[in-house]
């Protein structure tokens, strides 16, 4: 605080003159003016400090958000759009797509080609379409839950829950068939 007071007094000749009048001559009016000016000076110092800290903290927060966003975004490649003669961002997919498998993959899952046990086939056909599809993708195509969720547009938890319910139904029916 002492260094701030010295800077304030050295800032202008008027402040030095008011300081001498207030301290040496004990002028109350000069002391009052000097006190008001020092309060204004401290307000400016505090406001400047606050603004500086706010800008620095906001810049840090902005940088953190930008880094998080950068890590989340797909890889991109800027190209020139010939139609509009301006730069355009093309997204680059981070996963390969097997178009032949996509085209030839059966839409309706027929378990008669996979299983020979007629009871198991009837139990599989008693499941919902989504349950059959998840079991097919998991156990026949051997996809991970994450890949199944991405392909079906549902959460991993929904895949796991649906799979668990379907397997439980089949186990229950198979157990009932043995009795």
VMD Tcl script that builds the backbone (N, CA, C; Angstrom):
set m [mol new atoms 537]
animate dup $m
set s [atomselect $m all]
$s set {name element resname resid chain x y z} {
  {N N UNK 1 A 0.826 -1.186 0.000}
  {CA C UNK 1 A 0.000 0.000 0.000}
  {C C UNK 1 A 0.875 1.257 0.000}
  {N N UNK 2 A 2.011 1.194 0.677}
  {CA C UNK 2 A 2.922 2.328 0.731}
  {C C UNK 2 A 3.455 2.662 -0.665}
  {N N UNK 3 A 3.776 1.623 -1.432}
  {CA C UNK 3 A 4.292 1.868 -2.786}
  {C C UNK 3 A 3.214 2.500 -3.667}
  {N N UNK 4 A 1.939 2.106 -3.472}
  {CA C UNK 4 A 0.846 2.725 -4.233}
  {C C UNK 4 A 0.696 4.199 -3.852}
  {N N UNK 5 A 0.821 4.508 -2.570}
  {CA C UNK 5 A 0.712 5.898 -2.121}
  {C C UNK 5 A 1.848 6.736 -2.710}
  {N N UNK 6 A 3.076 6.169 -2.743}
  {CA C UNK 6 A 4.210 6.899 -3.333}
  {C C UNK 6 A 3.982 7.143 -4.819}
  {N N UNK 7 A 3.478 6.096 -5.528}
  {CA C UNK 7 A 3.191 6.266 -6.963}
  {C C UNK 7 A 2.128 7.339 -7.173}
  {N N UNK 8 A 1.111 7.349 -6.308}
  {CA C UNK 8 A 0.053 8.339 -6.427}
  {C C UNK 8 A 0.609 9.753 -6.257}
  {N N UNK 9 A 1.461 9.966 -5.258}
  {CA C UNK 9 A 2.022 11.301 -4.998}
  {C C UNK 9 A 2.954 11.714 -6.133}
  {N N UNK 10 A 3.758 10.783 -6.630}
  {CA C UNK 10 A 4.701 11.098 -7.694}
  {C C UNK 10 A 4.026 11.226 -9.062}
  {N N UNK 11 A 2.748 10.855 -9.150}
  {CA C UNK 11 A 2.040 10.851 -10.427}
  {C C UNK 11 A 1.887 12.268 -11.001}
  {N N UNK 12 A 1.666 13.260 -10.158}
  {CA C UNK 12 A 1.498 14.624 -10.682}
  {C C UNK 12 A 2.023 15.655 -9.680}
  {N N UNK 13 A 2.301 16.838 -10.204}
  {CA C UNK 13 A 2.794 17.930 -9.361}
  {C C UNK 13 A 1.708 18.409 -8.407}
  {N N UNK 14 A 0.449 18.347 -8.858}
  {CA C UNK 14 A -0.667 18.764 -8.007}
  {C C UNK 14 A -0.766 17.872 -6.771}
  {N N UNK 15 A -0.578 16.578 -6.971}
  {CA C UNK 15 A -0.638 15.661 -5.821}
  {C C UNK 15 A 0.484 15.953 -4.824}
  {N N UNK 16 A 1.698 16.240 -5.362}
  {CA C UNK 16 A 2.819 16.581 -4.473}
  {C C UNK 16 A 2.509 17.860 -3.692}
  {N N UNK 17 A 1.959 18.846 -4.389}
  {CA C UNK 17 A 1.642 20.118 -3.735}
  {C C UNK 17 A 0.561 19.927 -2.668}
  {N N UNK 18 A -0.478 19.148 -2.992}
  {CA C UNK 18 A -1.540 18.878 -2.012}
  {C C UNK 18 A -0.990 18.107 -0.814}
  {N N UNK 19 A -0.082 17.179 -1.056}
  {CA C UNK 19 A 0.522 16.396 0.023}
  {C C UNK 19 A 1.301 17.315 0.967}
  {N N UNK 20 A 2.109 18.205 0.390}
  {CA C UNK 20 A 2.880 19.133 1.224}
  {C C UNK 20 A 1.957 20.047 2.031}
  {N N UNK 21 A 0.880 20.547 1.389}
  {CA C UNK 21 A -0.057 21.414 2.104}
  {C C UNK 21 A -0.740 20.656 3.241}
  {N N UNK 22 A -1.162 19.410 2.961}
  {CA C UNK 22 A -1.904 18.634 3.957}
  {C C UNK 22 A -1.014 18.222 5.117}
  {N N UNK 23 A 0.228 17.806 4.844}
  {CA C UNK 23 A 1.096 17.291 5.902}
  {C C UNK 23 A 1.834 18.418 6.625}
  {N N UNK 24 A 2.467 19.315 5.875}
  {CA C UNK 24 A 3.295 20.362 6.492}
  {C C UNK 24 A 2.431 21.469 7.085}
  {N N UNK 25 A 1.461 21.956 6.318}
  {CA C UNK 25 A 0.658 23.094 6.777}
  {C C UNK 25 A -0.627 22.647 7.493}
  {N N UNK 26 A -0.898 21.379 7.525}
  {CA C UNK 26 A -2.089 20.817 8.154}
  {C C UNK 26 A -3.371 21.436 7.620}
  {N N UNK 27 A -3.405 21.602 6.298}
  {CA C UNK 27 A -4.567 22.169 5.619}
  {C C UNK 27 A -5.614 21.070 5.449}
  {N N UNK 28 A -6.780 21.232 6.108}
  {CA C UNK 28 A -7.818 20.206 6.063}
  {C C UNK 28 A -8.469 20.116 4.694}
  {N N UNK 29 A -8.590 21.245 4.016}
  {CA C UNK 29 A -9.184 21.238 2.680}
  {C C UNK 29 A -8.272 20.481 1.723}
  {N N UNK 30 A -6.977 20.717 1.779}
  {CA C UNK 30 A -6.014 20.008 0.933}
  {C C UNK 30 A -6.025 18.520 1.266}
  {N N UNK 31 A -6.129 18.203 2.559}
  {CA C UNK 31 A -6.180 16.802 2.988}
  {C C UNK 31 A -7.429 16.112 2.425}
  {N N UNK 32 A -8.574 16.802 2.451}
  {CA C UNK 32 A -9.830 16.258 1.936}
  {C C UNK 32 A -9.734 16.005 0.427}
  {N N UNK 33 A -9.174 16.980 -0.310}
  {CA C UNK 33 A -9.013 16.829 -1.763}
  {C C UNK 33 A -8.046 15.678 -2.071}
  {N N UNK 34 A -6.938 15.641 -1.328}
  {CA C UNK 34 A -5.940 14.590 -1.518}
  {C C UNK 34 A -6.549 13.213 -1.214}
  {N N UNK 35 A -7.341 13.130 -0.169}
  {CA C UNK 35 A -7.986 11.860 0.199}
  {C C UNK 35 A -8.966 11.403 -0.887}
  {N N UNK 36 A -9.752 12.344 -1.449}
  {CA C UNK 36 A -10.698 12.022 -2.512}
  {C C UNK 36 A -9.963 11.556 -3.758}
  {N N UNK 37 A -8.890 12.278 -4.113}
  {CA C UNK 37 A -8.093 11.893 -5.289}
  {C C UNK 37 A -7.456 10.509 -5.099}
  {N N UNK 38 A -6.967 10.252 -3.866}
  {CA C UNK 38 A -6.360 8.947 -3.605}
  {C C UNK 38 A -7.416 7.837 -3.688}
  {N N UNK 39 A -8.628 8.116 -3.220}
  {CA C UNK 39 A -9.716 7.125 -3.332}
  {C C UNK 39 A -10.025 6.834 -4.796}
  {N N UNK 40 A -10.074 7.889 -5.603}
  {CA C UNK 40 A -10.300 7.708 -7.051}
  {C C UNK 40 A -9.158 6.905 -7.676}
  {N N UNK 41 A -7.940 7.222 -7.272}
  {CA C UNK 41 A -6.761 6.515 -7.790}
  {C C UNK 41 A -6.836 5.027 -7.422}
  {N N UNK 42 A -7.196 4.726 -6.167}
  {CA C UNK 42 A -7.312 3.335 -5.726}
  {C C UNK 42 A -8.437 2.608 -6.467}
  {N N UNK 43 A -9.529 3.339 -6.733}
  {CA C UNK 43 A -10.614 2.742 -7.505}
  {C C UNK 43 A -10.119 2.354 -8.891}
  {N N UNK 44 A -9.363 3.242 -9.535}
  {CA C UNK 44 A -8.818 2.949 -10.872}
  {C C UNK 44 A -7.871 1.754 -10.822}
  {N N UNK 45 A -7.016 1.720 -9.776}
  {CA C UNK 45 A -6.073 0.598 -9.638}
  {C C UNK 45 A -6.842 -0.708 -9.455}
  {N N UNK 46 A -7.831 -0.701 -8.561}
  {CA C UNK 46 A -8.619 -1.909 -8.313}
  {C C UNK 46 A -9.427 -2.328 -9.541}
  {N N UNK 47 A -10.014 -1.363 -10.210}
  {CA C UNK 47 A -10.796 -1.675 -11.411}
  {C C UNK 47 A -9.902 -2.249 -12.496}
  {N N UNK 48 A -8.736 -1.644 -12.681}
  {CA C UNK 48 A -7.791 -2.146 -13.693}
  {C C UNK 48 A -7.338 -3.555 -13.342}
  {N N UNK 49 A -7.045 -3.780 -12.068}
  {CA C UNK 49 A -6.631 -5.114 -11.621}
  {C C UNK 49 A -7.741 -6.130 -11.850}
  {N N UNK 50 A -8.973 -5.751 -11.516}
  {CA C UNK 50 A -10.111 -6.639 -11.710}
  {C C UNK 50 A -10.296 -6.968 -13.191}
  {N N UNK 51 A -10.248 -5.941 -14.036}
  {CA C UNK 51 A -10.401 -6.167 -15.474}
  {C C UNK 51 A -9.296 -7.072 -16.022}
  {N N UNK 52 A -8.076 -6.828 -15.572}
  {CA C UNK 52 A -6.948 -7.649 -16.022}
  {C C UNK 52 A -7.158 -9.119 -15.636}
  {N N UNK 53 A -7.520 -9.333 -14.372}
  {CA C UNK 53 A -7.747 -10.709 -13.908}
  {C C UNK 53 A -8.918 -11.352 -14.652}
  {N N UNK 54 A -9.974 -10.582 -14.882}
  {CA C UNK 54 A -11.131 -11.120 -15.605}
  {C C UNK 54 A -10.755 -11.527 -17.023}
  {N N UNK 55 A -9.998 -10.678 -17.679}
  {CA C UNK 55 A -9.582 -10.982 -19.054}
  {C C UNK 55 A -8.697 -12.218 -19.082}
  {N N UNK 56 A -7.754 -12.305 -18.155}
  {CA C UNK 56 A -6.854 -13.467 -18.115}
  {C C UNK 56 A -7.637 -14.739 -17.832}
  {N N UNK 57 A -8.523 -14.708 -16.839}
  {CA C UNK 57 A -9.302 -15.900 -16.499}
  {C C UNK 57 A -10.236 -16.301 -17.635}
  {N N UNK 58 A -10.883 -15.307 -18.262}
  {CA C UNK 58 A -11.758 -15.621 -19.394}
  {C C UNK 58 A -10.968 -16.174 -20.570}
  {N N UNK 59 A -9.778 -15.648 -20.780}
  {CA C UNK 59 A -8.938 -16.167 -21.863}
  {C C UNK 59 A -8.545 -17.617 -21.580}
  {N N UNK 60 A -8.197 -17.917 -20.330}
  {CA C UNK 60 A -7.857 -19.303 -19.970}
  {C C UNK 60 A -9.049 -20.229 -20.169}
  {N N UNK 61 A -10.219 -19.785 -19.718}
  {CA C UNK 61 A -11.435 -20.596 -19.863}
  {C C UNK 61 A -11.772 -20.796 -21.339}
  {N N UNK 62 A -11.615 -19.749 -22.124}
  {CA C UNK 62 A -11.863 -19.844 -23.559}
  {C C UNK 62 A -10.902 -20.845 -24.196}
  {N N UNK 63 A -9.643 -20.795 -23.793}
  {CA C UNK 63 A -8.649 -21.723 -24.332}
  {C C UNK 63 A -8.988 -23.163 -23.960}
  {N N UNK 64 A -9.421 -23.386 -22.712}
  {CA C UNK 64 A -9.821 -24.733 -22.288}
  {C C UNK 64 A -10.987 -25.244 -23.128}
  {N N UNK 65 A -11.996 -24.379 -23.340}
  {CA C UNK 65 A -13.147 -24.786 -24.151}
  {C C UNK 65 A -12.740 -25.090 -25.584}
  {N N UNK 66 A -11.849 -24.263 -26.135}
  {CA C UNK 66 A -11.378 -24.494 -27.500}
  {C C UNK 66 A -10.638 -25.826 -27.600}
  {N N UNK 67 A -9.810 -26.135 -26.601}
  {CA C UNK 67 A -9.086 -27.408 -26.614}
  {C C UNK 67 A -10.040 -28.594 -26.509}
  {N N UNK 68 A -11.062 -28.472 -25.631}
  {CA C UNK 68 A -12.051 -29.552 -25.526}
  {C C UNK 68 A -12.794 -29.727 -26.838}
  {N N UNK 69 A -13.174 -28.625 -27.462}
  {CA C UNK 69 A -13.886 -28.678 -28.732}
  {C C UNK 69 A -12.996 -29.260 -29.820}
  {N N UNK 70 A -11.746 -28.861 -29.840}
  {CA C UNK 70 A -10.810 -29.366 -30.835}
  {C C UNK 70 A -10.628 -30.871 -30.703}
  {N N UNK 71 A -10.572 -31.361 -29.466}
  {CA C UNK 71 A -10.400 -32.797 -29.255}
  {C C UNK 71 A -11.640 -33.574 -29.683}
  {N N UNK 72 A -12.825 -32.956 -29.590}
  {CA C UNK 72 A -14.071 -33.628 -29.937}
  {C C UNK 72 A -14.348 -33.659 -31.425}
  {N N UNK 73 A -13.913 -32.627 -32.133}
  {CA C UNK 73 A -14.263 -32.509 -33.536}
  {C C UNK 73 A -13.552 -33.549 -34.388}
  {N N UNK 74 A -14.190 -33.871 -35.511}
  {CA C UNK 74 A -13.570 -34.768 -36.472}
  {C C UNK 74 A -12.421 -34.031 -37.161}
  {N N UNK 75 A -11.576 -34.799 -37.797}
  {CA C UNK 75 A -10.530 -34.185 -38.596}
  {C C UNK 75 A -11.181 -33.476 -39.781}
  {N N UNK 76 A -10.667 -32.347 -40.145}
  {CA C UNK 76 A -11.251 -31.613 -41.270}
  {C C UNK 76 A -10.171 -31.238 -42.266}
  {N N UNK 77 A -10.621 -30.995 -43.471}
  {CA C UNK 77 A -9.717 -30.600 -44.532}
  {C C UNK 77 A -10.374 -29.448 -45.274}
  {N N UNK 78 A -9.696 -28.338 -45.369}
  {CA C UNK 78 A -10.236 -27.187 -46.073}
  {C C UNK 78 A -9.979 -27.343 -47.560}
  {N N UNK 79 A -11.028 -27.131 -48.349}
  {CA C UNK 79 A -10.903 -27.195 -49.797}
  {C C UNK 79 A -11.553 -25.952 -50.395}
  {N N UNK 80 A -11.249 -25.693 -51.624}
  {CA C UNK 80 A -11.851 -24.560 -52.322}
  {C C UNK 80 A -13.083 -25.058 -53.059}
  {N N UNK 81 A -14.231 -24.445 -52.759}
  {CA C UNK 81 A -15.465 -24.786 -53.442}
  {C C UNK 81 A -15.472 -24.034 -54.774}
  {N N UNK 82 A -15.430 -24.776 -55.863}
  {CA C UNK 82 A -15.324 -24.152 -57.180}
  {C C UNK 82 A -16.580 -23.379 -57.564}
  {N N UNK 83 A -17.751 -23.824 -57.085}
  {CA C UNK 83 A -18.998 -23.137 -57.419}
  {C C UNK 83 A -19.046 -21.724 -56.860}
  {N N UNK 84 A -18.532 -21.551 -55.643}
  {CA C UNK 84 A -18.602 -20.254 -54.970}
  {C C UNK 84 A -17.244 -19.579 -54.841}
  {N N UNK 85 A -16.195 -20.256 -55.244}
  {CA C UNK 85 A -14.833 -19.749 -55.202}
  {C C UNK 85 A -14.458 -19.262 -53.796}
  {N N UNK 86 A -14.776 -20.111 -52.808}
  {CA C UNK 86 A -14.419 -19.803 -51.431}
  {C C UNK 86 A -14.033 -21.088 -50.703}
  {N N UNK 87 A -13.377 -20.909 -49.572}
  {CA C UNK 87 A -12.899 -22.066 -48.826}
  {C C UNK 87 A -14.067 -22.762 -48.121}
  {N N UNK 88 A -14.026 -24.084 -48.136}
  {CA C UNK 88 A -15.065 -24.891 -47.517}
  {C C UNK 88 A -14.386 -25.961 -46.657}
  {N N UNK 89 A -15.018 -26.368 -45.587}
  {CA C UNK 89 A -14.461 -27.402 -44.731}
  {C C UNK 89 A -15.134 -28.727 -45.077}
  {N N UNK 90 A -14.349 -29.708 -45.454}
  {CA C UNK 90 A -14.844 -31.058 -45.705}
  {C C UNK 90 A -14.493 -31.921 -44.517}
  {N N UNK 91 A -15.469 -32.645 -44.001}
  {CA C UNK 91 A -15.205 -33.555 -42.882}
  {C C UNK 91 A -14.588 -34.835 -43.402}
  {N N UNK 92 A -13.630 -35.334 -42.673}
  {CA C UNK 92 A -13.004 -36.598 -43.005}
  {C C UNK 92 A -13.496 -37.614 -41.982}
  {N N UNK 93 A -14.103 -38.659 -42.440}
  {CA C UNK 93 A -14.615 -39.675 -41.533}
  {C C UNK 93 A -13.452 -40.377 -40.863}
  {N N UNK 94 A -13.607 -40.646 -39.562}
  {CA C UNK 94 A -12.525 -41.314 -38.847}
  {C C UNK 94 A -12.702 -42.827 -38.807}
  {N N UNK 95 A -13.693 -43.336 -39.517}
  {CA C UNK 95 A -13.867 -44.785 -39.594}
  {C C UNK 95 A -14.121 -45.194 -41.030}
  {N N UNK 96 A -13.630 -46.351 -41.380}
  {CA C UNK 96 A -13.820 -46.834 -42.740}
  {C C UNK 96 A -15.175 -47.511 -42.844}
  {N N UNK 97 A -15.769 -47.430 -44.008}
  {CA C UNK 97 A -17.068 -48.037 -44.247}
  {C C UNK 97 A -16.901 -49.066 -45.345}
  {N N UNK 98 A -17.345 -50.290 -45.053}
  {CA C UNK 98 A -17.310 -51.347 -46.048}
  {C C UNK 98 A -18.638 -51.294 -46.798}
  {N N UNK 99 A -18.632 -50.636 -47.975}
  {CA C UNK 99 A -19.867 -50.413 -48.712}
  {C C UNK 99 A -20.473 -51.716 -49.232}
  {N N UNK 100 A -19.648 -52.683 -49.561}
  {CA C UNK 100 A -20.170 -53.967 -50.045}
  {C C UNK 100 A -20.969 -54.648 -48.945}
  {N N UNK 101 A -20.434 -54.650 -47.734}
  {CA C UNK 101 A -21.160 -55.250 -46.616}
  {C C UNK 101 A -22.443 -54.479 -46.336}
  {N N UNK 102 A -22.387 -53.148 -46.427}
  {CA C UNK 102 A -23.575 -52.338 -46.193}
  {C C UNK 102 A -24.673 -52.663 -47.204}
  {N N UNK 103 A -24.295 -52.875 -48.459}
  {CA C UNK 103 A -25.276 -53.121 -49.519}
  {C C UNK 103 A -25.824 -54.542 -49.425}
  {N N UNK 104 A -24.951 -55.508 -49.161}
  {CA C UNK 104 A -25.368 -56.905 -49.189}
  {C C UNK 104 A -25.882 -57.421 -47.857}
  {N N UNK 105 A -25.788 -56.656 -46.807}
  {CA C UNK 105 A -26.243 -57.114 -45.492}
  {C C UNK 105 A -27.752 -57.294 -45.505}
  {N N UNK 106 A -28.218 -58.434 -45.021}
  {CA C UNK 106 A -29.665 -58.680 -45.062}
  {C C UNK 106 A -30.409 -57.737 -44.119}
  {N N UNK 107 A -31.530 -57.268 -44.619}
  {CA C UNK 107 A -32.356 -56.380 -43.811}
  {C C UNK 107 A -33.156 -57.205 -42.810}
  {N N UNK 108 A -33.762 -58.296 -43.268}
  {CA C UNK 108 A -34.519 -59.179 -42.398}
  {C C UNK 108 A -33.608 -60.325 -41.978}
  {N N UNK 109 A -33.472 -60.532 -40.694}
  {CA C UNK 109 A -32.556 -61.547 -40.188}
  {C C UNK 109 A -33.291 -62.879 -40.144}
  {N N UNK 110 A -32.747 -63.866 -40.870}
  {CA C UNK 110 A -33.337 -65.193 -40.906}
  {C C UNK 110 A -32.414 -66.142 -40.160}
  {N N UNK 111 A -32.851 -66.593 -38.989}
  {CA C UNK 111 A -32.012 -67.449 -38.162}
  {C C UNK 111 A -32.041 -68.908 -38.604}
  {N N UNK 112 A -32.901 -69.257 -39.564}
  {CA C UNK 112 A -32.936 -70.642 -40.035}
  {C C UNK 112 A -31.644 -71.002 -40.760}
  {N N UNK 113 A -30.955 -70.005 -41.302}
  {CA C UNK 113 A -29.678 -70.255 -41.972}
  {C C UNK 113 A -28.544 -70.436 -40.971}
  {N N UNK 114 A -28.737 -69.969 -39.751}
  {CA C UNK 114 A -27.679 -70.009 -38.744}
  {C C UNK 114 A -27.853 -71.202 -37.804}
  {N N UNK 115 A -29.090 -71.443 -37.341}
  {CA C UNK 115 A -29.346 -72.487 -36.349}
  {C C UNK 115 A -30.066 -73.665 -36.996}
  {N N UNK 116 A -29.849 -74.839 -36.422}
  {CA C UNK 116 A -30.568 -76.027 -36.887}
  {C C UNK 116 A -31.640 -76.436 -35.896}
  {N N UNK 117 A -31.515 -76.026 -34.656}
  {CA C UNK 117 A -32.480 -76.357 -33.620}
  {C C UNK 117 A -33.753 -75.548 -33.859}
  {N N UNK 118 A -34.856 -76.242 -34.169}
  {CA C UNK 118 A -36.115 -75.568 -34.496}
  {C C UNK 118 A -36.693 -74.810 -33.300}
  {N N UNK 119 A -36.508 -75.364 -32.089}
  {CA C UNK 119 A -36.994 -74.656 -30.900}
  {C C UNK 119 A -36.274 -73.317 -30.753}
  {N N UNK 120 A -34.965 -73.350 -30.920}
  {CA C UNK 120 A -34.175 -72.120 -30.795}
  {C C UNK 120 A -34.584 -71.109 -31.857}
  {N N UNK 121 A -34.869 -71.607 -33.072}
  {CA C UNK 121 A -35.311 -70.705 -34.147}
  {C C UNK 121 A -36.643 -70.062 -33.770}
  {N N UNK 122 A -37.562 -70.827 -33.242}
  {CA C UNK 122 A -38.865 -70.252 -32.866}
  {C C UNK 122 A -38.714 -69.272 -31.707}
  {N N UNK 123 A -37.799 -69.584 -30.771}
  {CA C UNK 123 A -37.558 -68.664 -29.668}
  {C C UNK 123 A -36.949 -67.361 -30.180}
  {N N UNK 124 A -36.016 -67.473 -31.105}
  {CA C UNK 124 A -35.400 -66.262 -31.690}
  {C C UNK 124 A -36.441 -65.434 -32.430}
  {N N UNK 125 A -37.339 -66.114 -33.151}
  {CA C UNK 125 A -38.382 -65.395 -33.897}
  {C C UNK 125 A -39.428 -64.781 -32.986}
  {N N UNK 126 A -39.500 -65.227 -31.720}
  {CA C UNK 126 A -40.456 -64.634 -30.780}
  {C C UNK 126 A -39.932 -63.316 -30.192}
  {N N UNK 127 A -38.660 -63.040 -30.408}
  {CA C UNK 127 A -38.076 -61.788 -29.916}
  {C C UNK 127 A -38.523 -60.623 -30.785}
  {N N UNK 128 A -38.363 -59.413 -30.257}
  {CA C UNK 128 A -38.671 -58.218 -31.058}
  {C C UNK 128 A -37.600 -58.053 -32.135}
  {N N UNK 129 A -37.914 -57.242 -33.141}
  {CA C UNK 129 A -36.957 -57.022 -34.232}
  {C C UNK 129 A -35.645 -56.447 -33.709}
  {N N UNK 130 A -35.742 -55.515 -32.792}
  {CA C UNK 130 A -34.530 -54.879 -32.252}
  {C C UNK 130 A -33.701 -55.886 -31.459}
  {N N UNK 131 A -34.357 -56.741 -30.671}
  {CA C UNK 131 A -33.635 -57.756 -29.916}
  {C C UNK 131 A -32.923 -58.723 -30.862}
  {N N UNK 132 A -33.624 -59.170 -31.907}
  {CA C UNK 132 A -33.006 -60.084 -32.886}
  {C C UNK 132 A -31.822 -59.420 -33.572}
  {N N UNK 133 A -31.998 -58.150 -33.949}
  {CA C UNK 133 A -30.928 -57.451 -34.649}
  {C C UNK 133 A -29.697 -57.286 -33.754}
  {N N UNK 134 A -29.912 -56.950 -32.497}
  {CA C UNK 134 A -28.781 -56.778 -31.574}
  {C C UNK 134 A -28.068 -58.100 -31.352}
  {N N UNK 135 A -28.821 -59.186 -31.151}
  {CA C UNK 135 A -28.192 -60.499 -30.986}
  {C C UNK 135 A -27.433 -60.912 -32.244}
  {N N UNK 136 A -28.018 -60.637 -33.404}
  {CA C UNK 136 A -27.359 -60.958 -34.669}
  {C C UNK 136 A -26.036 -60.201 -34.798}
  {N N UNK 137 A -26.076 -58.893 -34.545}
  {CA C UNK 137 A -24.864 -58.087 -34.669}
  {C C UNK 137 A -23.819 -58.467 -33.625}
  {N N UNK 138 A -24.256 -58.821 -32.434}
  {CA C UNK 138 A -23.322 -59.149 -31.360}
  {C C UNK 138 A -22.696 -60.529 -31.547}
  {N N UNK 139 A -23.529 -61.553 -31.777}
  {CA C UNK 139 A -23.019 -62.920 -31.747}
  {C C UNK 139 A -22.698 -63.496 -33.130}
  {N N UNK 140 A -23.346 -63.013 -34.167}
  {CA C UNK 140 A -23.051 -63.517 -35.509}
  {C C UNK 140 A -22.002 -62.640 -36.182}
  {N N UNK 141 A -22.230 -61.326 -36.193}
  {CA C UNK 141 A -21.281 -60.389 -36.807}
  {C C UNK 141 A -20.102 -60.081 -35.887}
  {N N UNK 142 A -20.240 -60.428 -34.595}
  {CA C UNK 142 A -19.211 -60.229 -33.582}
  {C C UNK 142 A -18.773 -58.765 -33.450}
  {N N UNK 143 A -19.768 -57.873 -33.420}
  {CA C UNK 143 A -19.486 -56.448 -33.232}
  {C C UNK 143 A -19.502 -56.123 -31.739}
  {N N UNK 144 A -18.767 -55.094 -31.373}
  {CA C UNK 144 A -18.752 -54.602 -29.993}
  {C C UNK 144 A -20.029 -53.792 -29.750}
  {N N UNK 145 A -20.383 -53.658 -28.464}
  {CA C UNK 145 A -21.586 -52.903 -28.113}
  {C C UNK 145 A -21.511 -51.465 -28.624}
  {N N UNK 146 A -20.320 -50.913 -28.590}
  {CA C UNK 146 A -20.125 -49.532 -29.065}
  {C C UNK 146 A -20.465 -49.419 -30.556}
  {N N UNK 147 A -20.023 -50.400 -31.339}
  {CA C UNK 147 A -20.295 -50.391 -32.781}
  {C C UNK 147 A -21.780 -50.616 -33.065}
  {N N UNK 148 A -22.395 -51.496 -32.285}
  {CA C UNK 148 A -23.830 -51.751 -32.453}
  {C C UNK 148 A -24.623 -50.489 -32.132}
  {N N UNK 149 A -24.253 -49.840 -31.045}
  {CA C UNK 149 A -24.941 -48.605 -30.647}
  {C C UNK 149 A -24.821 -47.541 -31.734}
  {N N UNK 150 A -23.627 -47.408 -32.311}
  {CA C UNK 150 A -23.421 -46.414 -33.376}
  {C C UNK 150 A -24.238 -46.767 -34.611}
  {N N UNK 151 A -24.280 -48.035 -34.952}
  {CA C UNK 151 A -25.002 -48.470 -36.153}
  {C C UNK 151 A -26.503 -48.283 -35.998}
  {N N UNK 152 A -27.032 -48.574 -34.809}
  {CA C UNK 152 A -28.479 -48.482 -34.578}
  {C C UNK 152 A -28.926 -47.105 -34.100}
  {N N UNK 153 A -27.954 -46.261 -33.730}
  {CA C UNK 153 A -28.296 -44.918 -33.267}
  {C C UNK 153 A -28.905 -44.910 -31.877}
  {N N UNK 154 A -28.460 -45.830 -31.017}
  {CA C UNK 154 A -28.933 -45.880 -29.631}
  {C C UNK 154 A -27.729 -45.890 -28.706}
  {N N UNK 155 A -27.982 -45.797 -27.411}
  {CA C UNK 155 A -26.874 -45.760 -26.454}
  {C C UNK 155 A -26.327 -47.168 -26.210}
  {N N UNK 156 A -25.114 -47.238 -25.704}
  {CA C UNK 156 A -24.486 -48.519 -25.365}
  {C C UNK 156 A -25.301 -49.201 -24.266}
  {N N UNK 157 A -25.822 -48.415 -23.326}
  {CA C UNK 157 A -26.629 -48.972 -22.256}
  {C C UNK 157 A -27.887 -49.633 -22.809}
  {N N UNK 158 A -28.508 -49.011 -23.814}
  {CA C UNK 158 A -29.715 -49.592 -24.425}
  {C C UNK 158 A -29.378 -50.905 -25.124}
  {N N UNK 159 A -28.212 -50.955 -25.778}
  {CA C UNK 159 A -27.778 -52.198 -26.424}
  {C C UNK 159 A -27.618 -53.289 -25.382}
  {N N UNK 160 A -26.915 -52.993 -24.302}
  {CA C UNK 160 A -26.682 -53.984 -23.249}
  {C C UNK 160 A -27.985 -54.448 -22.607}
  {N N UNK 161 A -28.892 -53.529 -22.346}
  {CA C UNK 161 A -30.154 -53.879 -21.711}
  {C C UNK 161 A -30.998 -54.748 -22.635}
  {N N UNK 162 A -31.093 -54.379 -23.893}
  {CA C UNK 162 A -31.871 -55.148 -24.854}
  {C C UNK 162 A -31.281 -56.540 -25.033}
  {N N UNK 163 A -29.961 -56.600 -25.126}
  {CA C UNK 163 A -29.279 -57.893 -25.273}
  {C C UNK 163 A -29.550 -58.772 -24.056}
  {N N UNK 164 A -29.448 -58.192 -22.876}
  {CA C UNK 164 A -29.652 -58.950 -21.638}
  {C C UNK 164 A -31.080 -59.499 -21.557}
  {N N UNK 165 A -32.064 -58.685 -21.906}
  {CA C UNK 165 A -33.460 -59.119 -21.872}
  {C C UNK 165 A -33.686 -60.243 -22.884}
  {N N UNK 166 A -33.128 -60.108 -24.082}
  {CA C UNK 166 A -33.304 -61.130 -25.121}
  {C C UNK 166 A -32.666 -62.447 -24.705}
  {N N UNK 167 A -31.473 -62.407 -24.183}
  {CA C UNK 167 A -30.786 -63.631 -23.751}
  {C C UNK 167 A -31.554 -64.275 -22.592}
  {N N UNK 168 A -32.067 -63.463 -21.681}
  {CA C UNK 168 A -32.852 -63.994 -20.562}
  {C C UNK 168 A -34.108 -64.702 -21.077}
  {N N UNK 169 A -34.802 -64.096 -22.056}
  {CA C UNK 169 A -36.005 -64.714 -22.622}
  {C C UNK 169 A -35.691 -66.072 -23.233}
  {N N UNK 170 A -34.617 -66.126 -24.000}
  {CA C UNK 170 A -34.245 -67.379 -24.660}
  {C C UNK 170 A -33.852 -68.431 -23.628}
  {N N UNK 171 A -33.071 -68.040 -22.632}
  {CA C UNK 171 A -32.678 -68.991 -21.589}
  {C C UNK 171 A -33.906 -69.523 -20.857}
  {N N UNK 172 A -34.834 -68.641 -20.553}
  {CA C UNK 172 A -36.048 -69.047 -19.852}
  {C C UNK 172 A -36.862 -70.024 -20.700}
  {N N UNK 173 A -36.967 -69.715 -22.001}
  {CA C UNK 173 A -37.723 -70.596 -22.892}
  {C C UNK 173 A -37.007 -71.935 -23.086}
  {N N UNK 174 A -35.699 -71.917 -23.212}
  {CA C UNK 174 A -34.939 -73.163 -23.363}
  {C C UNK 174 A -35.033 -74.002 -22.098}
  {N N UNK 175 A -34.991 -73.353 -20.958}
  {CA C UNK 175 A -35.112 -74.071 -19.695}
  {C C UNK 175 A -36.488 -74.688 -19.558}
  {N N UNK 176 A -37.523 -73.977 -20.025}
  {CA C UNK 176 A -38.891 -74.497 -20.003}
  {C C UNK 176 A -39.071 -75.642 -20.983}
  {N N UNK 177 A -38.363 -75.620 -22.104}
  {CA C UNK 177 A -38.487 -76.670 -23.116}
  {C C UNK 177 A -37.865 -77.966 -22.639}
  {N N UNK 178 A -36.831 -77.884 -21.790}
  {CA C UNK 178 A -36.153 -79.088 -21.299}
  {C C UNK 178 A -37.017 -79.851 -20.297}
  {N N UNK 179 A -37.858 -79.153 -19.574}
  {CA C UNK 179 A -38.701 -79.801 -18.548}
  {C C UNK 179 A -39.752 -80.558 -19.236}
}
mol reanalyze $m
mol bondsrecalc $m
mol representation Tube
mol addrep $m
